[in-house]
Amino acid sequence: MSPAPAGTVTSEQLEPPPGSQQGLAQQQQPGGYQGGYQGGYQGGYQGADSSQIETSPPNQPQQPAQPSAVATATAPPAKEDVLGQWTIADASSSCQLNVSLTGWNGGYRASTRNCTSEELKRVGAWNIEGNNVVLKDQGGQQVAVLARSNDRRFDGALAIGGPVAMLR
C-alpha cells in the first residue's frame, strides 16, 4: 500500500451567508460584503484525499454542486469496483460506508458508521442498477443513486433531494 499524499492545508475567514444578521449588517455598510453567495457543497470529506476534491480559487464563489444520477461512462461499474470502505457525504456531514457482497434486501449488504445525517444512517443495502450504484435502506427502499465520476468517486443525489458522494 502506498502512503497517502501529504499537502499543505490553508484556511481563511468566510463571509457570512446572505440573510444572516451579520451578513445583512455588512451589506448595508459601505465597503461591506459585496459578493454574491453562489451556494455549493459545504460539508466535509473527512479522511479523504484532498486531491480528489475540487476547489475554487481563493475569493472566488464556488459553483453549486450539480448532482446527477446519469452516468457519463458507458459501462456500468462492476461489483468489485464498489466493494470495500468509502467515505460517504451529503450536504451536511460525512461518515464511513462499508460495502460487501453479502446478500441483503434489495441487493447486497452495506453499513454506515459514525453518521450524523439521518438519511445516511438509513443505508443498509446497495446494488448496481444500470450504470448507477443505488444505496437502499434495510427494507429495500432507495436512499441514494450515484454514478461513477472516476475510479475513486461516485456522485449523485439522495432520494429526498440533495447531493451525495462516495469517495476513497
Phi, psi and omega in degrees: 000132180274150181291152178290143179295145178253149180212177179266135179253130177236160177215157175212159182289132177270150174291149177293151180292152177301144179095341177283155182302316180294318180296320179294319180297318180291325181293331184274348180266141176301137179077006181280203184300122182245343187284157175258119180293127183256002180079210180112169183290126183251353181283173180248149174256082184293133177081003182272155174288118186297342178288347180274350185254124179282140178230155176273155175301154180307144178062017175250138178295142179275137179288145179297147177294140179241076182296145180216136178269004180268124182284140176272336177277152182275330182268136177292154177292146174279154179305322181295335178289337186259336183303149172110199184263140181225161162260130178243139183220140169248194184291345184249337185196174175223158180200186182265143176233129176246127184243127181232177177256016175289128181300143183204169177307125176077011179146242184238162184287138172218153177211150177247159181218138177063033179272137171261339178287123179299325181292317179291330177297334183288341185298125179222351182208167178207162174199164172260124179232111186066233178263010187246152167266125180249122176266137184230164175274182184297337179268002179091005178279140183296132174255319182203154174235129183229146177243150181294129173263321174199188184296339185242014184205138172235137178236149179186211185223147173285152178298329179275358182102150180106156183284154174212146180219144171244129178213157176210000000 
